[in-house]
Structures are given as C-alpha cells and as structure tokens.
Amino acid sequence: MTSLVAYSVLFKSMFAYDGVINNALMFLHIIDSPIGWISDPFWAKVLIILAITWRWTGYNMVFYLAALQNIDQSIYESARIDGVPPWARFLYLTIPMLKPVILFTTVISTIGTLQLFDEVYNITLGGPPTRPSRCRSISTT
C-alpha cells in the first residue's frame, strides 16, 4: 500500500508545469503549452479526481476479483446451455450476484472520499488560488 503522502508527491511531480505529463502531451502535440494542473482551479480538480480514482481502483478491484471468483461456474454453464448471450449473462447473472460487493465498495469509497484531505493538501497546498471575491467587506465602524 502506498502512503497517501508518497503518491500525492508523485502526482504533484508528474503533473507539475514542467512535469512528465505536460512534456508527454506537448511531445504528442496534444497541447501547445503546458497546463497548470496545480495552479488552475479547473485542472486542479481534474488532478484530484485522477489521484483519487488511482488510489481507490486497485483497492476496489481486490474485492471485485474475490467476489467474481466466488460465483459458481455452473450458473454460467447452465445459462450458456440455455442459449443466454454473454451480455445477458453479465447483466442478469453477474451484476445481481455482485450487488453486495458493489454496495460495500461504494460505501467504503464514499467514506474515504469524504475524508479527503491529504491529497488536496499535499498536491495543491490546500487548493489552487482562486479569483478574488467581488463582494465588498462591510465595515462596522
């Protein structure tokens, strides 16, 4: 398991203004100038979404793999003999049998995402600078 700080630092360096991602995108002529992944509010949100997705994908896949291995193969075999197409087997057999795992991973990932602090702080130092507010301060004097 990679610690939150270690992978946050890795993402921060990969998505830096002169990082690997910007260099690769410019080399492939996908972008003309580097993207401010950390300094721009929109791209910082995209970066956090990518980091969180990367963090939870492997963790959740372990549960899905274990659940898929626990499904009895005779169910699939009887469906195949009855002429059920592969897409229907997946939709009407696999997904309903994975419902408990889908619920579990959804709840655990949601709780983990609501506890989000380390990634945002380590990648963007609390968030990218935002535009100044247009509201005037009200003086009490």
C-alpha positions as CSV (number, residue, x, y, z in Angstrom):
1,M,0.0,0.0,0.0
2,T,1.4,3.3,-1.0
3,S,1.1,6.0,1.6
4,L,-1.1,9.0,0.8
5,V,1.8,11.4,1.1
6,A,4.0,9.4,-1.2
7,Y,1.5,9.1,-4.0
8,S,0.5,12.8,-3.6
9,V,4.1,13.8,-4.0
10,L,4.4,11.6,-7.1
11,F,1.2,13.1,-8.7
12,K,2.4,16.6,-7.8
13,S,5.8,16.0,-9.6
14,M,4.2,14.2,-12.6
15,F,1.6,16.9,-13.2
16,A,3.9,19.9,-12.4
17,Y,4.2,22.7,-15.0
18,D,7.4,21.0,-16.3
19,G,6.4,17.5,-15.3
20,V,6.2,14.3,-17.3
21,I,2.6,14.6,-18.2
22,N,2.9,18.1,-19.7
23,N,6.0,17.1,-21.6
24,A,4.4,13.9,-22.9
25,L,1.2,15.9,-24.0
26,M,3.4,18.5,-25.8
27,F,5.6,15.8,-27.4
28,L,2.5,14.1,-28.8
29,H,1.2,17.6,-30.0
30,I,-2.0,17.3,-27.9
31,I,-1.4,20.6,-26.3
32,D,0.6,23.6,-27.4
33,S,1.6,25.0,-24.0
34,P,1.9,23.3,-20.5
35,I,-1.3,23.0,-18.5
36,G,-1.2,24.5,-15.0
37,W,-2.5,21.3,-13.3
38,I,-1.8,22.6,-9.8
39,S,-2.3,26.4,-10.2
40,D,-5.6,26.4,-12.3
41,P,-8.7,25.7,-10.3
42,F,-10.4,23.6,-13.0
43,W,-7.3,21.5,-13.7
44,A,-6.5,21.1,-10.0
45,K,-10.0,19.5,-9.6
46,V,-9.3,17.2,-12.5
47,L,-5.9,16.2,-11.0
48,I,-7.5,15.4,-7.6
49,I,-10.2,13.3,-9.4
50,L,-7.4,11.4,-11.2
51,A,-5.5,10.9,-8.0
52,I,-8.5,9.6,-6.0
53,T,-9.5,7.3,-8.9
54,W,-6.0,5.9,-9.0
55,R,-6.0,5.5,-5.2
56,W,-9.3,3.5,-5.0
57,T,-9.2,1.5,-8.2
58,G,-6.7,-1.2,-7.0
59,Y,-8.3,-1.4,-3.6
60,N,-11.8,-2.0,-5.0
61,M,-10.6,-4.4,-7.7
62,V,-9.4,-6.8,-5.0
63,F,-13.0,-7.1,-3.7
64,Y,-14.4,-7.5,-7.2
65,L,-11.9,-10.2,-8.1
66,A,-12.7,-12.1,-4.9
67,A,-16.4,-11.8,-5.5
68,L,-16.1,-12.9,-9.1
69,Q,-14.1,-16.0,-8.1
70,N,-16.9,-16.9,-5.6
71,I,-19.6,-17.1,-8.2
72,D,-20.3,-20.8,-9.0
73,Q,-19.4,-21.5,-12.7
74,S,-22.3,-24.0,-13.0
75,I,-24.7,-21.0,-13.1
76,Y,-22.9,-19.6,-16.2
77,E,-22.7,-23.1,-17.7
78,S,-26.4,-23.7,-17.4
79,A,-27.1,-20.2,-18.8
80,R,-24.8,-20.9,-21.7
81,I,-26.5,-24.2,-22.4
82,D,-29.9,-22.4,-22.3
83,G,-28.7,-20.1,-25.0
84,V,-28.3,-16.9,-22.9
85,P,-25.9,-14.5,-24.8
86,P,-22.8,-13.3,-23.0
87,W,-24.1,-9.7,-22.4
88,A,-27.3,-11.1,-20.8
89,R,-25.3,-13.4,-18.6
90,F,-23.3,-10.4,-17.4
91,L,-26.3,-8.1,-17.0
92,Y,-28.7,-10.6,-15.4
93,L,-26.4,-13.0,-13.6
94,T,-23.0,-11.4,-12.7
95,I,-24.2,-7.9,-11.7
96,P,-27.0,-9.1,-9.4
97,M,-24.6,-11.5,-7.7
98,L,-22.1,-8.7,-7.2
99,K,-24.7,-6.3,-5.6
100,P,-23.3,-6.8,-2.1
101,V,-19.8,-6.0,-3.2
102,I,-20.9,-3.1,-5.3
103,L,-22.7,-1.7,-2.3
104,F,-19.7,-2.3,0.0
105,T,-17.2,-0.7,-2.3
106,T,-19.5,2.3,-3.0
107,V,-19.9,2.9,0.7
108,I,-16.2,2.5,1.6
109,S,-15.1,4.7,-1.4
110,T,-17.6,7.4,-0.5
111,I,-16.5,7.4,3.1
112,G,-12.8,7.6,2.0
113,T,-13.5,10.4,-0.4
114,L,-15.4,12.4,2.3
115,Q,-12.3,12.1,4.4
116,L,-10.3,13.6,1.7
117,F,-7.6,16.0,3.0
118,D,-4.1,14.5,2.4
119,E,-4.2,14.5,-1.3
120,V,-5.5,18.0,-1.7
121,Y,-3.2,19.5,0.8
122,N,-0.1,17.7,-0.5
123,I,-0.8,18.2,-4.2
124,T,-2.1,21.8,-4.2
125,L,-1.2,23.0,-0.6
126,G,-4.8,23.4,0.2
127,G,-6.2,24.2,-3.2
128,P,-5.3,26.4,-6.1
129,P,-5.5,30.2,-5.8
130,T,-9.0,31.3,-6.7
131,R,-10.1,34.6,-8.1
132,P,-10.7,37.4,-5.6
133,S,-14.3,37.7,-4.4
134,R,-16.4,40.6,-5.8
135,C,-18.1,41.1,-2.5
136,R,-17.2,44.2,-0.6
137,S,-16.4,43.9,3.0
138,I,-18.9,45.6,5.3
139,S,-17.3,47.9,7.8
140,T,-18.8,48.1,11.3
141,T,-17.4,51.5,12.1
